[in-house]
Amino acid sequence: MKQPLVKKALPHILAVLIFLLAAVIFCKPVLEGKVLNQHDIVGWKGMAQSSYEYKEKYGHFPLWNTNLFSGMPGYQVAMTGKSVLPDFSVILSLGLPKPMNYFFLACICFYVLMMSVRVNSWLGALGALAFAFSTYNPIIIGAGHETKMLAIAYMPLLLAGLLLIFNKKYWLGLAVTTLGTAMEIASNHPQISYYFFLTAGAITLGYLVHWIRQKDFKHIGIAMGITAVAAMAGLSINILTILTSSEYAKATMRGGKSVEIKGDTVTAVKTAGLDPDYAFRYSMKPAEPLVMLMPGAFGESSGKPVGAGSNVAKKLISAGVPEGPAEQVSEQLPAYWGGMSGPGESTSGPPYVGAIIFLLALIGFVVVKHPLRWGLLAASIIAVVLAWGQFFYGFNHFLLENLPLYNKFRAPSMALVITELTLPLMAVLALQQLFFNTTPEELRKKFKPILYTLGGLTALLAILYLMMDYSAPIDQQLLENKWDNSGTDVVGRAVVSGLKADRSSMFGGQVLRTIGFMILVLGACWLYMKKILKPVFIVVALGVATMIDLFVIDGRYLNDEISYVPADELQSANFTPTAIDNQILQDKDPNFRVYNMRGDRWFEAQTSYFHKSIGGYHPAKLRLYQDIIERYLSQAPNPEVLNMLNAKYIIAQDPQSGQQRLFPNTEANGHCWLVKNVKFVRNDVDELQTLGHTQLKDTAIVQEQFAAQITQPQWDSTASVKLTKFSNDEIEYTFSANGPQFAVFSEIYYPYGWNAYVDGKQTPVIKTDYLLRGLSLPAGQHTIRFVFEPDSYKKGITISYIGSWVILLLIVLGFFMHFRDERKKTTTS
């Protein structure tokens, strides 16, 4: 009994050891005590630091973060729920250090998918390695997009669960789908999950057609029912994140806007979701998705120059430019010429899946007869169309307007994570079909379709090579650039002409590279047809070639030279307080803000690490705050706006010395103040525009819709409002006046959870000065208390905790019933 069990388990153990070895080899610097220098993780640490300090003091994370953008929900940065489940990510990745854990986890999840479609274990290992080391993964890991990587890693696990259900492994499918849904959504990258659900929808539709043709309506009912149960369970444990995030999204840039800002002009609009111009940033040119097959066809990354010895240098030398300056220009011009080379756009590298994998997948779509084929093909086509974004504007704009939730996401090029899943899966199915389910004699009959497929691809690449104009958005800028004092555009034309020649050379070289891989794939088929090599050896050879190819390309984006640093160096380089920081930290006032004008103030969190910052780092700012940034802070900051935001300290460059210097702002309004009058305006446009020419210390600006809740203040020089307690989620003040007053608090207005209590009685919070809180207060002495108590968090905690028990029950029940049924089958046979 034990011997057959060991024999059955041995291939899987070998696969796991191969995954572990690959992860260790690729991430070798980790063994030397180094860590990744990830921009996004550095940013996250900066914005989360105050939350962790709060937790250390109070034992739990705060719900409001005071250090980012003058204040925003803290559960968007750091939050813990309540669950009985273990950390499956740690378990499935064997507790490996970063980034080994991500590659290993992706391998394990894809291998489970391979076993669910019952392919040879060697093929499963090859597919898992190809999926895990697709070039997009090391690129995003290097950047610090860890939630994105987790969401990608769990896609195949969830798909495996669905396919088990679809193939009538109901109990096992229930367990795996429940776990997969829970972990996919828990990864907390909605855009990746959204792309997966589009993929799952296409695959499900393909199976539905297959079942309907077979008139298997009973199975349809059972499969859909089990899937629904697993999906609801997986959603339930994540309801805390779902409720809080969906609530927050309504108040952010992703929830639409009410004003359009262009310079000093503000007009009324009403949109839902992201603007098309913003949503379609980072779109791919029509031919650019071919980087899945040819990584260098469009220049790879924005940071890679065309380099010395380029056609640019040759053209410049021919135009009379000395060799030294000509080569220097070549080193400064980007090689990348795809759709993301416009102003303000860039790309870190191509989503390369491996040439062998791409070619095998293409063959698979032609020769494989499997219910998955049409769903995978449809999902792959959808991915390419979505990745085109603005370059296929009509259709994609229609989707943006009509496809549910799609207008919440940007960067269409990210849609190719779909093909990162579908192509390795189809490639493995193709290998299974060609070398394990087909005899050499049968393969000879299928060889013509394979030749026609690869021949058609070659013809397409040749046509593109000959027909493309090799232009890029940067070309016009280069033509208009004043290269010398001659007033002619000779140098500019030489630069653009040289770039086009270099681009043509790049693309042509990649076509030749692809033809080389085609010969390798065809050679494998020939060796099998001639019975020279057995399938296992062919798979190992293709697997080794694939991994060498991927490791070479991946190593350009995640390597010891550019990606890893000693842990202490990372900390000291990013989070050591400067002399200016130490100077500010001497101020023990519990509530003031710092406006750091150094660098990109809206994309840095080092200030937030130490201080309550006007700026910050977060992908989804509050819409009201973004409007203030665009109208009053993006260029020279408006003093009144800085004062109302209580910017007590400003870090800016000294015009005389050129060094960073601290400028105390003695005009800051403080954490709260009483105004002499309230000025009513009609709408958001009027409110935003009026800010720029109003003495906000004396006058509060409020929309007419709040007029019924406000009594005009009676100025009292003896009146006062003072801060007595400050913590992230609770702030208290004392108030004293002989007549009614209107108080403005330099705290961000957020309608989903911030409640005000005057002497214990809830009082309406008035949206004041466009993004602050205001209260109309009666005469007398009162205690004012602000409390952040969002219902979404309260409900989410309860439901997710109950959901964790449900998930645990379904996983245990599913595996128990599956093994019981399997044991019965073994006994009866």
C-alpha positions in Angstrom: 0.0 0.0 0.0 2.8 2.4 0.9 4.9 1.7 -2.2 2.2 2.7 -4.7 1.5 5.8 -2.7 5.2 6.8 -2.7 5.4 6.0 -6.4 2.3 8.2 -7.0 3.6 11.0 -5.0 7.2 11.0 -6.3 6.6 13.0 -9.5 4.9 15.7 -7.5 7.7 15.8 -4.9 10.2 16.2 -7.7 8.2 19.0 -9.2 8.1 20.9 -5.9 11.9 20.4 -5.6 12.4 21.8 -9.1 10.2 24.8 -8.2 12.2 25.4 -5.1 15.5 25.1 -6.9 14.4 27.5 -9.6 13.3 30.1 -7.1 16.5 29.8 -5.1 18.7 30.1 -8.2 16.9 33.1 -9.6 16.7 34.9 -6.2 20.2 34.0 -5.1 21.1 37.4 -3.6 18.5 36.8 -0.8 20.8 34.0 0.5 23.5 36.7 0.9 21.3 38.7 3.3 20.1 41.2 0.7 16.6 42.5 0.2 14.8 44.0 -2.8 14.9 47.8 -3.2 11.2 48.1 -4.2 9.9 51.6 -4.8 6.3 50.8 -4.0 7.2 49.0 -0.8 9.4 51.9 0.3 6.3 54.1 -0.4 4.0 51.8 1.5 6.3 51.7 4.5 6.4 55.5 4.5 2.6 55.8 4.5 2.0 52.9 6.9 4.6 53.9 9.6 2.2 56.1 11.6 -0.4 53.3 11.6 2.2 50.8 13.0 3.2 53.3 15.6 -0.4 53.7 16.6 -0.8 49.9 16.8 2.3 49.6 19.0 0.7 52.1 21.4 -2.9 50.9 21.3 -2.8 47.3 20.2 -4.7 47.7 16.9 -4.4 49.6 13.6 -6.2 53.0 13.4 -9.0 53.4 10.9 -7.8 56.8 9.9 -4.3 57.7 8.7 -3.3 61.3 9.6 0.0 61.4 7.7 -1.2 61.0 4.1 -2.8 63.8 2.1 -3.8 65.6 5.3 -5.8 62.5 6.3 -7.5 59.6 4.6 -8.9 56.2 5.7 -6.2 54.2 7.3 -7.7 50.8 6.3 -6.6 51.6 2.8 -3.0 51.4 4.0 -2.9 48.9 6.9 -5.8 46.8 8.3 -6.3 43.5 10.1 -9.5 41.6 10.3 -10.6 38.7 12.4 -10.2 35.1 11.1 -9.7 31.5 12.2 -7.8 30.6 9.0 -4.1 30.1 8.9 -1.9 32.2 6.5 -2.2 30.1 3.4 0.3 32.2 1.5 3.0 31.4 4.0 2.0 27.7 4.0 1.9 27.3 0.3 5.2 29.2 -0.2 6.9 27.2 2.6 7.7 30.4 4.4 10.4 31.3 1.9 11.8 34.8 2.0 10.9 37.5 -0.6 10.9 37.2 -3.5 11.5 33.5 -3.6 8.1 33.0 -2.1 6.2 34.7 -5.0 7.8 32.6 -7.7 7.4 29.4 -5.7 3.8 30.2 -4.9 3.0 30.9 -8.5 4.6 27.5 -9.5 2.6 25.6 -6.9 -0.7 27.2 -7.9 -0.1 26.6 -11.6 1.0 23.0 -11.0 -2.3 22.4 -9.2 -4.1 23.7 -12.3 -2.0 21.3 -14.4 -3.0 18.4 -12.3 -6.7 19.4 -12.5 -6.5 19.0 -16.3 -4.7 15.8 -15.9 -1.5 16.3 -17.9 1.9 14.6 -17.5 3.7 15.8 -14.3 6.7 16.9 -16.3 4.5 19.0 -18.5 2.9 20.4 -15.4 6.3 21.4 -14.0 7.2 23.1 -17.3 4.0 25.0 -17.4 4.3 26.1 -13.8 7.8 27.4 -14.3 6.9 29.2 -17.5 3.9 30.9 -15.7 5.8 31.8 -12.6 8.8 33.3 -14.5 6.9 35.1 -17.2 8.8 38.4 -17.4 6.0 40.5 -16.2 6.3 38.9 -12.8 9.9 39.8 -11.9 9.3 43.3 -13.3 6.4 43.9 -10.9 8.1 42.3 -8.0 11.1 44.5 -8.6 8.8 47.5 -8.5 7.2 46.4 -5.3 3.7 45.5 -6.7 3.4 42.6 -4.3 -0.4 42.5 -4.1 -0.5 42.3 -7.9 1.9 39.4 -7.9 -0.1 37.5 -5.3 -3.3 38.0 -7.3 -1.5 36.7 -10.4 -0.1 33.7 -8.4 -3.5 32.7 -7.2 -5.3 32.9 -10.6 -4.4 29.3 -11.6 -5.4 27.9 -8.2 -8.9 29.4 -8.6 -9.1 28.2 -12.2 -8.1 24.8 -11.1 -11.0 24.7 -8.6 -13.5 25.7 -11.3 -12.2 23.1 -13.8 -12.4 20.4 -11.1 -16.1 21.3 -10.6 -16.6 21.4 -14.4 -15.1 17.9 -14.7 -17.4 16.5 -12.0 -14.8 16.4 -9.2 -17.4 18.2 -7.1 -16.1 17.9 -3.6 -12.5 18.6 -4.4 -13.6 21.4 -6.7 -15.6 22.9 -3.9 -12.6 22.9 -1.5 -10.1 24.3 -4.1 -12.5 26.9 -5.5 -13.4 28.1 -2.0 -9.7 28.4 -1.1 -8.8 30.0 -4.5 -11.6 32.6 -4.3 -10.7 33.6 -0.8 -7.0 34.0 -1.6 -7.5 35.7 -5.0 -9.7 38.4 -3.5 -7.6 38.6 -0.3 -4.6 39.5 -2.5 -6.4 42.9 -2.7 -5.6 43.8 -6.3 -9.1 44.2 -7.8 -7.8 44.9 -11.3 -6.0 41.6 -11.6 -8.9 39.8 -10.1 -11.2 41.5 -12.5 -9.2 40.3 -15.5 -9.2 36.8 -14.0 -13.0 36.8 -13.7 -13.3 37.9 -17.3 -11.1 34.9 -18.2 -13.1 32.5 -16.0 -16.3 33.9 -17.7 -15.0 33.1 -21.2 -13.9 29.6 -20.1 -17.2 28.9 -18.4 -19.1 30.0 -21.5 -17.1 27.5 -23.5 -17.9 24.7 -21.2 -21.6 25.7 -21.1 -21.8 25.4 -24.9 -20.1 22.0 -24.6 -22.6 20.8 -21.9 -25.6 22.1 -23.7 -24.6 20.2 -26.8 -24.3 17.1 -24.7 -27.7 17.9 -23.0 -26.0 17.5 -19.6 -28.4 19.9 -17.9 -28.1 18.2 -14.5 -24.4 18.8 -14.4 -24.9 22.4 -15.4 -27.1 22.9 -12.3 -24.8 21.1 -9.9 -21.6 22.8 -11.3 -23.2 26.3 -11.2 -24.6 25.7 -7.7 -21.3 24.5 -6.2 -19.4 27.4 -7.9 -21.9 29.9 -6.4 -21.5 28.4 -2.9 -17.6 28.5 -3.2 -17.7 32.1 -4.6 -20.0 33.4 -1.9 -17.8 31.8 0.8 -14.7 33.2 -0.7 -16.3 36.6 -0.9 -17.6 36.5 2.7 -14.2 36.4 4.3 -13.1 39.3 2.2 -16.2 41.4 2.8 -14.3 43.7 5.2 -12.0 44.7 2.4 -14.8 44.8 -0.2 -17.1 47.0 1.8 -14.5 49.5 3.0 -12.8 49.7 -0.5 -16.0 50.1 -2.4 -17.2 52.8 0.0 -13.9 54.6 -0.2 -13.9 54.3 -4.0 -17.0 56.4 -4.2 -15.1 59.4 -2.7 -11.9 59.0 -4.8 -10.8 59.7 -8.3 -12.2 56.3 -9.4 -15.7 57.3 -8.3 -16.0 60.1 -10.9 -15.9 63.9 -10.5 -18.1 66.9 -10.3 -15.7 69.5 -11.7 -13.3 69.7 -14.6 -10.1 71.7 -14.0 -8.0 73.2 -16.7 -5.6 75.8 -15.4 -7.6 78.5 -13.6 -10.9 77.4 -15.3 -13.3 75.2 -13.4 -16.5 73.8 -15.0 -19.2 71.5 -13.8 -19.2 67.9 -15.0 -20.7 64.7 -13.9 -18.7 61.5 -14.5 -18.6 58.0 -13.1 -15.3 56.3 -12.9 -12.0 57.4 -14.4 -11.8 59.8 -17.2 -11.1 58.0 -20.5 -7.8 60.0 -21.0 -6.6 58.8 -17.6 -8.0 55.3 -17.9 -6.4 54.7 -21.3 -2.9 55.8 -20.2 -0.4 53.0 -20.7 -2.0 51.5 -23.8 -0.2 49.3 -26.3 0.2 49.9 -30.0 -1.7 47.4 -32.2 1.4 45.3 -32.9 2.9 45.7 -29.5 1.3 42.7 -27.8 3.8 40.7 -29.9 6.3 41.4 -27.1 4.7 38.3 -25.5 6.7 36.5 -28.2 9.4 39.0 -29.1 10.6 40.8 -26.0 12.9 43.3 -27.7 10.6 44.2 -30.6 9.6 47.6 -29.2 12.8 48.4 -27.3 12.0 46.5 -24.0 11.9 49.4 -21.4 11.8 53.1 -21.2 15.0 53.2 -19.2 17.0 51.4 -21.9 18.8 53.7 -24.3 19.4 53.0 -28.0 23.1 53.0 -27.0 26.5 53.5 -28.6 27.0 52.3 -32.1 23.4 52.9 -33.0 22.0 54.2 -36.3 21.2 57.5 -34.4 24.9 58.0 -33.9 25.7 57.1 -37.5 23.1 59.5 -38.8 24.3 62.3 -36.6 27.9 61.8 -37.7 26.8 61.9 -41.3 25.0 65.2 -40.5 28.2 66.7 -39.3 28.0 66.1 -35.5 31.3 65.0 -33.9 31.4 61.3 -32.9 31.6 62.0 -29.1 28.4 64.2 -28.9 26.7 61.8 -31.4 27.3 58.8 -29.1 26.3 60.8 -26.1 22.9 61.6 -27.7 22.4 57.9 -28.4 23.0 57.1 -24.8 20.2 59.5 -23.8 17.5 58.5 -26.2 15.1 55.7 -25.2 15.0 52.5 -27.2 11.4 51.9 -26.3 9.0 53.1 -29.0 5.7 51.5 -28.1 2.3 53.0 -27.1 3.6 53.9 -23.6 6.3 56.3 -24.8 4.1 59.5 -24.7 4.7 62.4 -22.2 4.4 61.2 -18.7 4.3 57.5 -19.6 6.9 54.7 -19.4 7.2 51.0 -19.2 9.6 48.9 -17.1 9.7 46.0 -19.5 7.7 43.6 -21.8 5.1 41.0 -20.6 7.2 38.2 -22.3 5.8 34.7 -21.8 8.6 32.9 -23.6 8.9 32.3 -27.3 8.5 28.5 -27.0 5.4 28.9 -24.8 3.8 31.4 -27.2 4.5 29.2 -30.3 3.2 26.0 -28.6 0.1 27.9 -27.4 -0.5 29.1 -31.0 -0.2 25.5 -32.3 -2.5 24.3 -29.5 -5.3 26.7 -30.5 -5.2 24.9 -33.9 -4.7 21.2 -33.0 -6.0 20.7 -29.5 -9.6 19.4 -29.2 -10.5 20.3 -25.6 -13.5 22.2 -24.0 -10.9 24.7 -22.8 -9.7 25.7 -26.2 -12.3 28.2 -27.2 -12.5 29.8 -23.8 -8.8 30.2 -23.7 -8.7 31.6 -27.2 -11.5 34.1 -26.5 -9.9 35.2 -23.2 -6.5 35.7 -25.0 -8.2 37.8 -27.8 -10.0 39.9 -25.2 -6.7 40.5 -23.4 -5.1 41.9 -26.5 -8.1 44.1 -27.4 -8.2 45.5 -23.9 -4.4 46.1 -23.9 -4.8 48.3 -27.1 -6.7 50.8 -25.0 -6.7 54.2 -26.8 -5.4 52.6 -29.9 -8.7 50.8 -30.3 -10.6 53.6 -28.8 -14.2 53.1 -30.1 -14.6 49.6 -28.7 -12.6 50.1 -25.5 -14.5 53.4 -24.8 -17.7 51.4 -25.2 -16.4 48.9 -22.6 -15.4 51.7 -20.3 -18.9 53.2 -20.4 -20.8 49.9 -20.2 -18.8 47.0 -18.8 -19.5 46.9 -15.0 -16.7 48.3 -12.9 -14.3 48.5 -15.8 -14.1 52.3 -15.5 -12.5 51.9 -12.1 -9.2 50.7 -13.7 -6.4 52.3 -15.7 -3.3 50.9 -17.6 -5.0 48.8 -20.3 -1.6 47.1 -21.0 -2.1 45.2 -17.7 -4.8 43.1 -19.4 -2.0 40.9 -20.8 -1.9 39.1 -17.4 -4.7 37.2 -18.9 -2.4 35.7 -21.6 0.2 35.1 -18.9 -2.3 32.5 -17.7 -3.9 31.3 -20.9 -0.9 30.8 -23.1 1.2 28.6 -20.7 -2.0 26.5 -20.1 -2.7 26.1 -23.8 1.0 25.4 -24.5 1.0 22.5 -22.0 -2.3 21.1 -23.5 -0.5 21.3 -26.9 2.5 19.4 -25.6 0.2 16.8 -24.0 -1.7 16.4 -27.3 1.4 16.3 -29.6 3.7 14.1 -27.6 1.7 12.1 -25.1 -1.8 11.6 -26.7 -0.5 11.2 -30.2 1.7 8.5 -31.8 4.5 9.5 -34.1 2.4 8.3 -37.1 -0.5 10.5 -36.0 1.7 13.5 -35.5 2.8 13.2 -39.2 -0.8 13.8 -40.2 -1.0 16.9 -38.0 2.3 18.3 -39.1 0.9 20.2 -42.0 -1.5 22.3 -39.8 1.5 23.0 -37.5 3.6 24.2 -40.5 0.8 26.3 -41.8 0.3 27.9 -38.3 3.9 28.8 -37.9 4.2 29.8 -41.6 1.2 32.1 -41.2 2.8 33.7 -38.1 6.1 34.2 -40.0 4.2 35.9 -42.9 2.4 38.2 -40.5 5.7 39.2 -38.8 7.3 39.8 -42.2 4.4 42.0 -43.3 4.6 44.0 -40.1 8.3 44.4 -40.5 7.9 45.8 -44.0 4.8 47.9 -43.4 5.3 49.6 -40.1 6.6 53.2 -40.1 8.5 52.8 -36.8 7.4 56.1 -35.4 6.8 57.0 -31.8 5.2 59.8 -29.8 8.6 61.2 -28.9 9.5 61.8 -32.6 7.6 65.1 -33.0 9.2 66.4 -29.8 12.7 65.5 -31.2 12.0 67.3 -34.5 10.9 70.4 -32.7 13.9 70.4 -30.3 16.5 73.1 -30.8 19.6 71.0 -31.3 21.9 73.9 -32.3 21.8 77.6 -33.1 21.4 77.1 -36.9 17.6 77.3 -36.8 17.3 74.3 -39.0 15.9 70.9 -38.2 18.7 68.9 -39.8 19.9 67.4 -36.6 16.4 66.6 -35.4 15.6 64.8 -38.7 18.9 62.9 -38.4 18.0 61.8 -34.9 14.4 60.6 -35.8 15.7 58.9 -39.0 18.3 57.1 -37.0 15.8 56.1 -34.3 13.5 54.6 -37.0 16.4 52.6 -38.4 17.2 51.3 -35.0 13.6 50.4 -34.3 13.4 48.5 -37.6 16.6 46.7 -36.7 15.2 45.8 -33.3 12.0 44.4 -34.8 13.8 42.6 -37.6 16.2 41.0 -35.2 13.4 39.7 -33.0 11.7 38.2 -36.1 14.8 36.2 -36.8 15.0 35.2 -33.2 11.5 33.9 -33.4 12.2 31.9 -36.5 15.0 30.3 -34.6 12.6 29.2 -31.9 10.2 28.0 -34.5 12.9 25.7 -35.9 13.5 24.4 -32.4 9.8 23.5 -31.9 9.6 21.9 -35.4 12.8 20.0 -34.6 11.2 18.6 -31.5 8.2 17.4 -33.5 10.5 15.9 -36.1 12.6 14.1 -33.5 9.4 12.5 -32.1 8.0 11.6 -35.5 11.3 9.9 -36.3 11.2 8.1 -32.9 14.7 9.5 -32.1 13.6 11.0 -28.7 11.0 10.0 -26.3 8.3 12.5 -25.2 9.9 13.0 -21.7 13.3 13.9 -23.1 11.6 16.3 -25.6 9.7 18.0 -22.8 12.8 18.3 -20.6 14.8 19.8 -23.5 12.0 22.3 -24.3 11.7 23.1 -20.6 15.4 23.8 -20.2 15.4 26.0 -23.3 12.3 27.8 -22.1 13.8 28.5 -18.6 17.2 29.6 -20.0 15.3 32.0 -22.3 13.1 33.4 -19.5 15.9 33.6 -17.0 18.1 35.6 -19.4 15.2 38.1 -20.1 14.0 38.2 -16.5 17.5 38.8 -15.3 17.5 42.2 -17.0 14.8 43.4 -14.7 15.5 41.6 -11.4 19.1 41.1 -10.6 21.8 41.7 -8.0 23.1 44.8 -9.7 19.9 46.9 -9.8 17.4 45.2 -7.6 19.0 44.1 -4.3 20.6 46.1 -1.5 21.7 45.2 2.1 18.7 45.6 4.4 20.3 48.2 6.6 21.3 50.3 3.6 17.6 50.3 2.4 16.4 51.5 5.7 19.1 54.2 6.1 18.7 55.4 2.5 15.0 55.9 2.8 14.0 56.4 6.4 16.8 58.2 8.2 15.5 61.5 9.4 17.2 64.5 7.9 18.4 67.6 9.8 15.1 69.3 8.7 13.0 66.3 9.9 14.7 66.4 13.3 14.1 70.1 13.5 10.4 69.6 12.8 10.2 66.7 15.2 11.2 69.1 18.0 7.7 70.7 17.7 5.4 68.8 20.2 2.2 70.4 18.9 -0.1 67.3 18.4 -1.6 68.5 15.1 0.2 70.4 12.3 1.2 69.5 8.8 4.3 69.7 6.7 4.3 70.7 3.0 7.4 69.2 1.3 7.9 70.8 -2.1 11.0 68.6 -2.8 10.5 66.3 -5.8 7.1 64.9 -6.6 5.2 65.8 -3.5 2.2 63.7 -4.6 4.2 60.6 -5.1 6.5 60.3 -2.1 5.9 59.0 1.4 9.2 59.7 3.2 7.6 62.9 4.6 4.6 60.8 5.8 7.0 58.5 7.6 7.8 61.2 10.1 5.1 63.9 9.8 1.5 64.7 9.0 2.0 65.5 5.4 0.1 67.6 2.9 1.4 65.2 0.2 1.8 61.5 0.2 1.9 58.3 -1.8 -1.3 56.4 -2.7 -2.8 55.2 -6.0 -6.3 56.5 -5.2 -6.5 59.9 -3.6 -9.8 61.4 -2.4 -11.5 63.3 -5.2 -11.9 66.5 -3.2 -8.2 66.5 -2.4 -7.2 65.8 -6.0 -9.3 68.8 -7.1 -7.5 71.0 -4.6 -4.1 69.7 -5.8 -5.0 70.4 -9.5 -6.5 73.8 -8.8 -4.3 75.3 -6.1 -1.2 73.2 -5.3 0.1 71.7 -8.6 2.1 74.8 -9.5 2.8 77.7 -7.1 0.8 76.8 -4.0 -2.0 79.1 -2.9 -1.2 80.5 0.5 -4.8 80.5 1.8 -5.1 76.8 0.9 -1.9 76.0 2.7 -3.0 77.9 5.7 -6.4 76.2 5.9 -4.5 72.8 5.6 -2.5 73.9 8.7 0.8 73.7 6.8 2.9 75.0 9.7 6.2 74.0 8.0 7.2 74.2 4.4 10.3 72.4 3.0 11.5 74.1 -0.1 14.6 75.0 -2.0 16.4 78.1 -0.8 16.6 80.4 -3.9 20.0 81.7 -2.8 21.9 78.6 -1.7 20.0 76.1 -3.8 19.8 73.8 -0.7 16.6 72.4 0.9 15.5 74.6 3.8 12.7 74.7 6.4 10.4 77.6 6.2 8.0 78.0 9.2 4.6 79.3 8.2 3.4 81.6 10.9 0.1 82.2 9.0 -1.2 78.7 9.2 -4.7 78.6 10.6 -4.1 75.9 13.2 -6.1 72.8 13.8 -9.4 74.7 14.3 -10.8 78.3 14.2 -13.9 80.3 14.5 -15.0 82.4 11.5 -16.8 85.8 11.4 -19.2 84.7 8.7 -20.3 81.9 6.5 -20.4 82.5 2.7 -22.9 80.4 0.8 -22.2 79.3 -2.7 -24.3 77.3 -5.2 -22.2 74.2 -6.1 -18.7 72.6 -6.2 -17.5 74.9 -9.0 -18.3 78.0 -7.0 -17.0 76.6 -3.8 -13.7 75.6 -5.4 -13.2 78.9 -7.2 -14.1 81.0 -4.2 -11.3 79.5 -2.1 -8.7 81.3 -4.2 -9.7 84.8 -3.3 -11.2 84.5 0.3 -9.7 85.2 3.7 -10.5 81.7 5.0 -9.5 82.5 8.6 -12.4 84.9 8.7 -14.9 83.4 6.2 -16.1 79.9 5.8 -17.3 78.8 2.3 -20.3 76.4 2.4 -22.7 75.2 -0.3 -26.4 76.4 0.0 -27.6 72.8 0.5 -26.2 73.0 4.1 -27.8 76.5 4.8 -30.6 75.1 6.9 -28.1 73.4 9.3 -26.2 76.7 9.9 -26.8 79.7 12.1 -24.7 82.7 11.0 -22.1 83.3 13.6 -22.2 86.3 16.0 -18.6 87.4 16.3 -17.4 87.1 19.9 -13.8 88.1 20.6 -13.8 86.0 23.8 -15.1 82.8 22.0 -12.7 79.9 21.8 -12.4 76.4 20.4 -9.4 74.3 21.7 -8.0 70.9 21.0 -7.9 68.7 24.1 -7.4 65.2 22.7 -6.0 64.0 19.4 -5.7 60.4 18.1 -6.3 59.1 14.6 -9.9 58.0 15.1 -11.0 60.3 17.9 -10.5 64.1 18.4 -11.9 66.2 21.2 -12.3 70.0 21.6 -13.7 72.3 24.2 -15.8 75.3 23.0 -16.9 78.4 24.7 -18.9 81.4 23.3 -21.5 84.0 24.3 -23.4 83.5 20.9 -23.7 81.0 18.1 -20.5 80.3 16.2 -19.3 78.4 13.2 -16.1 76.4 13.7 -13.8 75.1 10.9 -11.6 72.1 11.6 -8.5 71.5 9.6 -9.5 67.9 9.1 -10.5 66.3 5.8 -14.2 65.9 5.2 -15.1 62.3 4.6 -18.9 61.5 4.8 -18.5 57.7 5.3 -17.8 57.4 9.0 -16.7 60.6 10.6 -19.4 61.6 13.1 -19.5 64.7 15.3 -21.0 64.8 18.8 -21.6 68.0 20.8 -22.1 67.2 24.5 -22.7 63.6 23.4 -25.4 64.5 20.9 -24.7 63.8 17.2 -24.4 67.0 15.1 -24.3 67.3 11.3 -20.8 67.7 9.9 -20.8 70.4 7.3 -18.6 70.2 4.2 -16.6 73.5 4.5 -14.0 75.2 2.3 -14.4 72.4 -0.2 -12.7 69.6 1.7 -12.7 70.5 5.5 -15.2 69.9 8.3 -17.3 72.6 9.8 -19.8 72.7 12.7 -22.5 75.2 13.6 -22.3 75.6 17.4 -24.7 77.1 19.9 -23.7 79.6 22.6 -22.4 78.3 25.8 -19.7 75.8 26.9 -19.6 72.5 25.1 -17.4 69.5 24.4 -17.0 68.5 20.8 -16.0 65.0 19.8 -15.2 63.7 16.4 -15.2 59.9 16.0 -14.4 57.8 12.9 -16.8 54.9 13.1 -17.6 53.6 9.5 -20.4 51.1 9.3 -18.6 49.3 6.5 -15.8 48.4 8.9 -18.2 47.2 11.7 -20.3 45.1 9.4 -17.2 43.8 7.5 -15.4 42.6 10.7 -18.4 40.5 11.7 -19.3 39.0 8.3 -15.6 38.2 7.5 -15.1 36.4 10.8 -18.2 34.2 10.2 -17.0 33.7 6.7 -13.6 32.4 7.9 -15.5 29.6 9.7 -17.6 28.8 6.7 -14.5 28.6 4.5 -12.7 26.4 7.0 -15.7 24.1 7.0 -16.0 23.9 3.2 -12.3 23.2 2.7 -12.2 20.5 5.3 -15.5 19.0 4.2 -14.5 19.1 0.5 -11.2 17.4 1.0 -12.6 14.8 3.4 -15.5 13.9 1.1 -13.1 13.7 -1.9 -10.6 11.4 -0.2 -13.5 9.3 1.2 -14.9 8.8 -2.3 -11.5 8.1 -3.8 -10.9 5.5 -1.1 -14.3 3.8 -1.9 -13.3 3.6 -5.6 -10.0 2.1 -4.7 -11.6 -0.5 -2.4 -14.3 -1.5 -4.8 -11.8 -1.8 -7.7 
